[in-house]
Amino acid sequence: MTASAHSMFTEALAPEHEYRHAPDDDPAYNESTYYNFAGESGVVGFLRVAMQQNQPSGQATALIFVPDGPALFFFERTTAISADELAVGGVRIEVLEPHRRQRLSFAGRMAAFEDPRVLADPGTALRTAPREEVAVDLTVTGHGVSFGTSGTDPSHVLEDSLAVGHYEQFIRLDGDVRVGDRTLAVRGGGLRDHSWGPRDWSGPLFYRWVTATFEDGSAVMALEVARRDGVTTRRAAAVTGGAAAEAELTAVTVDRTEDGFGHRVACEFTTAAGGLVVTGVARQPARFVPLRHVTTAPDGTRSVTRIGYSAYEFTASDGRRGLGIVEMLDQLPAGAAEQEGKS
């Protein structure tokens, strides 16, 4: 069953939602913000920070796909988190002007993987991987309005196991990623999100979240979420010339590798300009990254959620071409926790 969707552009999101929110008393309360990017040099990646104030715990994640090079990955977990900053460890996000301008920065050593599938056993992979010195310094400008919900109206919440408040915004980025002695320009586009509320990664059956940034500066976002009640919800948006608008996502098709990664993704849209098909193919050489979250039930049973990423080359049915990233969440079969390692 596919649910009818309310408009993501109904609410005007207040400036205060750009900052940290006061948590409720749920131990699973999470607040996170994420920025992905695709630059003219071919670099694709994301930075993310997440905070669970009630534990306390925080995580910093950086993933960078170097053109004709390795996938670079950084993860840091800490209990030393601020109550008001969007920063964890080496990743910092500064709000310069709400819903208009931010700055992203990172400096640290990232693990380098020619075949990042080894991150299925993250402990071993991260202990043995070579390291690269990496610095990220990006200025971010909103490309159209922020769209989503503050969470005050339950009918606007997409999937309450992941977040209550959640919004996204197309962005333009300017700056550099320095990898060793190589500098990669990030003059391009992407998407950011900010979410808050109790988080259970094992909540949805699956989701596919697609960001495609085209060479002319336009972009599309597609999100398909399959809930455990049998309902599938789809959301989509497009931006052209700085004007972001709702689109209708009518279908998402994924062709998978033998080990379950999406090597081809096709999204069918209805936009104000008419029908549109956007097809993404994993950029060669393919670098599939299997990040994961392990949930332990009260009876000790472990379940594994895999969140897969890769850089994709996109083509649109109207001739546009571009780059971007696809995030695919899947619940792995029983026993996968043992098969993928316990580290």
ROZA-140317 format. One record per residue: x, y, z of N, C-alpha, C in turn; residue in one letter. Coordinates in steps of 0.05 Angstrom, whole numbers, plus 5000, padded with zeros to 4 digits. Example, Ala and Ser with C-alpha at 12.3 -4.5 7.8 and 13.67 -1.06 7.14 Angstrom:
REM ROZA-140317
526448865156524649105156526449345156A/525749555142527349795143525850015157S/
***
This chain:
REM ROZA-140317
501749765000500050005000501850255000M/501150444983502550704983500850914995T/502051055015500551265030500451515013A/498251665015498051925004499752115021S/501152295009503152455024502152745027A/502552855051502153145054504453285040H/504153535035506253695022508453745042S/510953705034513253775050513654075051M/512254225035512654515034510454665048F/508754515064506554645078507554825100T/509454735116510354885139512555085133E/512455315146514655505145516355445169A/518755345165520455255187521855495200L/521455525226522455755241525555745243A/526855975247529755975249530855805271P/529355785294530455635317530855345311E/529455235291529754955284532454895272H/534055095265536755055255538654965277E/537855005302539654965324538754715340Y/540154655362539454425378536754455392R/535354225395532754225408532954095436H/531154175453531054055480529953775478A/531453575487530553295485528253235504P/526553035496524652935516526252725533D/524752565548526152375567526752105555D/526252065529526751805517529751765514D/530751535524533651475521534551475491P/532651415473533351395445533151655430A/532651875445532452135432535052205418Y/534852285393537152335375536652595361N/538852745358538752985340541152955321E/540752995295542852965276542553155253S/544753215241544653375216546753265197T/546153285171547653145150547753325126Y/550053325113550453485089551853315068Y/550653275045552053135023552753325001N/554653244985555753434964556853274941F/556753404918558053314893559253554880A/561953544876563353774866564353744837G/565153964826566053974798568453804793E/570053744814572453574811571753284810S/569153214815568352944817568252824845G/569052984865568852884892565952884901V/565152664915562552624926562752534955V/560952624972561152535000559152655018G/559552615044557752735064559252765090F/558252955107559052985135556452965151L/556652845175554352815192555252825221R/553652955238553952935267551252855279V/551452685300549052595314549552605344A/547552685359547852705388545452575402M/545952405422543852285439544352395467Q/543052625472543652785496542952635522Q/541052445521540152315545541952085553N/543952015537545651785543548151845560Q/549752045556550052205531551952065512P/551552115487553251995466553152175441S/555252175426555252315401556952175381G/556352205355557852075333558452285312Q/560752265301561652425277562252225255A/561152285231561652115208562452285184T/564452195170565152315144565752095124A/564652125100565051935079565652095053L/567852035040568652185016569551984995I/568252014971569051854948570852014930F/573451944930575352084914575251994885V/574952174866574852084838577351934830P/577051694818579351524811581151454835D/579851444858581451384882579751234902G/580651214927579251054947576851194958P/575251034973573251154990574551205017A/574151445028575251525053573051535074L/573651415098571551395118572751475145F/571151625160571851705187569451665205F/569851555229567751535249568951565276F/567551735292568451775320565951775338E/566251635360564151635381565251755406R/563651915420564552045445562252085464T/562852115489560852195509561052495515T/563152625504563652905509562153065487A/559653125492558053275473556953535486I/556853735470555753995478552653975478S/551454145495548454155495547354345474A/549054495461548054695442549454705415D/551554565411553054575386552254345367E/552554395341552254185321555054095314L/556353965333559153895329559753645346A/561253465335562153225349564953165339V/566853145358569553075350570653255328G/571553135306572753295284570853415265G/568253375267566353485248564853715262V/564753945248563454175260561654305239R/559254375247557354515229556454765243I/557054995230556355255242554155375226E/552055465240549855615227550555905226V/550956015202551656295199549156465196L/547156365182544656505178542556285175E/540556265193538656045192537356015165P/537355765155536155685130537355815106H/539755945109541056075087543956005084R/545456015106548355975103549455815127R/551255625121552655465141555555435133Q/557155345151559955275145560454995156R/561754825140562454555147565454535149L/566454395170569354355172569954085184S/572153975176573153725187576153725182F/577653615202580453565199581153315215A/582453135201583152885215584252675196G/584752445206585752215191583452035184R/583151985158580951815148582051555138M/580551335143581351075133580751065103A/582650945087582350935058581850645050A/579750605033578950345024578650334994F/580150154981579750094953577249924950E/576649754969574149604969572849634997D/571149845000570049895027567949695036P/567349485020565649275030566749145056R/569349165060570549055084569449185110V/568149415107566949545130564549385141L/563749165128561848985140562848885167A/565448865170566748805196568349055203D/566949255215568249525217570649535235P/570549375257572849385275575449305262G/575449075249577848975235578549165212T/576549255197577149425174578449685182A/577449815203578550065212581250035226L/581749815239584349775251586549735231R/585949615208588049535189588249725165T/586449905161586450075137588650285138A/589850355115591650585114590050835119P/591551045127590251305133591251525115R/589451715111590051965096589352205113E/591152405112590452655125588452815108E/586252885119584053015104583153265119V/582653475103581553725114579253805095A/576953875107574553965093573854245103V/573454425084572654695091570654785070D/568154805076566054855057564155075067L/563555265050561355445056558855355041T/556555375054554055265044552055485042V/550655495019548455685015545955525007T/543755605020541155475013540455514984G/539555304971538655324943535655264942H/534155464949531255424954530655394984G/528155394991527355395019527855125032V/528055115058527954865073525154755072S/524854495071522254365070522154125088F/519854095101519553865120517553945142G/518153845166516353885188517853935214T/516654095231517654135258516753915277S/514953745268514053525285511653585303G/510653835302508453905319505753785310T/505553735284503153605273503853315266D/502753125281503452845276502852745248P/500952865235500252785207502452845187S/504253025195506453105177508952925180H/508952755201511352595207511552365187V/513752335174514152125154514351845166L/516251815185516751555198517651605226E/515851565245516451655273518551485287D/519351255275521451105288524251225282S/524351415262526851535255527151825266L/524951975266525052245276522152355277A/521752565293519252705294519452965278V/521453125284522053355268524153285247G/523653375222525553315201525153505177H/527253625168527053785144529553755127Y/529353825102531553815083531754075068E/533954115054534354345037536454285016Q/535854354991537954344971539954564977F/542554504971544654694978546654714954I/548054944955550354984938552755014957R/555054904948557454894965559755014950L/561555134965563955244954566255204974D/568455084965570655034983572354804972G/573854674990575754474982575754245001D/576354004990577153775006580053715000V/581753715020584553665016585153375027R/586153215009586952935015589852905011V/591452895033594352895030595153155016G/596653124994597553364979595753424955D/593353294954591553344932589153514941R/588453714926586253884932583953844912T/581553784922579253734906577153954910L/576454094889574554314891571754204895A/570354334913567454254918565854504911V/565854574886563954784876561754634862R/559554594877557454424866554954434884G/553554224885550954214899550753974917G/548453964930547853734948545253774963G/545053644985542653655001543453625031L/542053775048542453745076539853665090R/540153545114537753495130538453535160D/536353575175536553615204534053475216H/534553295235532353145247532753125277S/530453085291530553055320528152895329W/528552745351526552565362527652295367G/526152115379527151835384527851705357P/530051555357531151425333531451125338R/530250965320530550675320531250595292D/533750535287534550465260533250215249W/532350045268530949795259527949845254S/527050095256524150155253523050105226G/524150225205523050185178524049915166P/522449805148523449565133525749645115L/525449865101527649965084527050255077F/529150385067528750645053530850675032Y/530250845012532150924991532051234989R/534251354992534451654993536451734972W/535451874952537051934928537452244926V/539852324922540452604915542052614889T/541052754869542452784844542753084838A/545253174834545853444827546853454799T/545553614782546153624753548153844747F/549353824723551454004715550454294712E/547854324706546754594703545954724730D/546454584752545854694779543154604790G/541454484774538954374784539454114799S/537454024813537753784830535053664836A/535053404842532653264852533253104876V/531253064893531352884916529052694915M/529552434921527452234922527852074948A/525652024962525751864986523351674986L/523951414988521951204990522451055016E/520351035033520550905059518450685061V/519250445066517350225071517150175101A/514750215111514250195140513349905147R/513549835172512949565181509849515182R/508249725179505349685177504449625149D/506349595130505649525103505349765085G/505650005096505250245080507950345069V/507950415044510350545031509750835026T/511551005036511151295032513351395014T/512651574996514551694978514451994980R/516852124978517152414978519152484957R/518752724944520652814924520553114922A/522753234913522953514909524953564887A/524753804875526653884854527254174857A/529654254848530354534849531554624823V/530754854813531754974789531955274793T/534255384788534555674790533955784817G/534455624838534055714866531255684876G/529455574859526655534868526155234872A/525755154897525254874904522254834904A/521354604895518454544894518054244897A/515654174906514853904909514753764882E/515453504882515053334859513753084869A/512552934850511352674857513152454849E/513852284868515552044862513651814858L/513551704833511651494827512751214828T/515451194825516650924827519650954832A/520750754846523650724850524350434844V/526250394826527150134819530050104825T/530849884838533649844846534549584834V/536749584819538149344810540549304828D/540749064838542749004859545048834849R/547248864863549448684860548848414874T/550448214869549947954882549947974912E/551448154924551548184953549748404963D/547848494946545648664956545948954955G/548049064942548349354939546949444913F/545949694914544549804891546449914871G/546949774849548849874829547350054809H/544650034807543150214790540550284803R/539850534803537350634815535950814795V/533350754791531750914773529351034788A/528951294786526751434800525051564779C/522451514781520451634762518951854777E/518952094766517752334778515652444760F/513852584773512152784759512753054771T/513653234754514453504763512553704750T/512953964757511354174745511854184715A/514154084706514854094677513953834663A/512953644678512053394666513453154677G/513352924663514652684672517652694670G/518952554688521852554688522852284700L/524852164687526151924698529051994703V/530051944727532751994734534051724741V/536151654728537451394731540351444741T/540951304763543651324774545051054772G/547551054764549150814762551650854779V/552350664795554650694813557150754796A/558550964804560851054789563050844791R/564350804769566550604767569250734773Q/571050594787570650334799568650364823P/566750174824564650194845565850164873A/565050344890565850334919563350324935R/562450084944560050054960560850044989F/559650225005560350255033558050155050V/558449935066556349825083556649925112P/555450145119555350225147553050075161L/553150055187551149885200550449985228R/548249895237547349945265546349675276H/547349605299546549345312544649415335V/542349285334540349325355540149065371T/540349085398540148855415537448865430T/535848665426533148645439533548565468A/531348605485531548535513532248235517P/531548065498532347775501535147715492D/536647925484539347885475539647835445G/537447815430537547775401538648025388T/540547985369541748215355540648225327R/540048465318539248505290540948725278S/541448705252543248885238541749045217V/542049305219541149485198543549565181T/543449525155545549615138544749865123R/546450065124545950315110548150345089I/547450295064549450275042549650535027G/552050605018552550845003554350784979Y/554150954959556050964937555751234923S/557751304907557551534890556251444863A/554451604852553051524828553251744807Y/553351654782553151824759550151814749E/548952054747546152064741545652174712F/543652064700542552174675539552204678T/538552424667535652474667534552444639A/531952374638530752324612530552574595S/530952814607531053054591533853134582D/535852954587538552994578540553104598G/539553184621541453284642543153054653R/545653124660547452934672548553054698R/549352874716550452974741551552754759G/552152834784553252654804551552664829L/551952474847550552484872551052234889G/549352204908549651984927546951854932I/547051594938544651454945545151314972V/543251334990543351205016541051005017E/541750745022539850525022539950385049M/537750395063537550255089536049995084L/537149775095535949515093536349365120D/534249215128534449045151535548775141Q/537848695152539148445143537848205156L/538047965144536847725155537947655182P/536347495196537247395222539947245219A/541747295239544347175237546447355225G/545547565212547447745198549447875218A/548547915243550348035263552847865266A/552447595266554747415270556347395244E/554847385221556247365195557947605189Q/557047845198558548095191560548165213E/560847995233562948055253561648195277G/562948165300561848275325563448515334K/565348605319567048835327565449095327S/
***
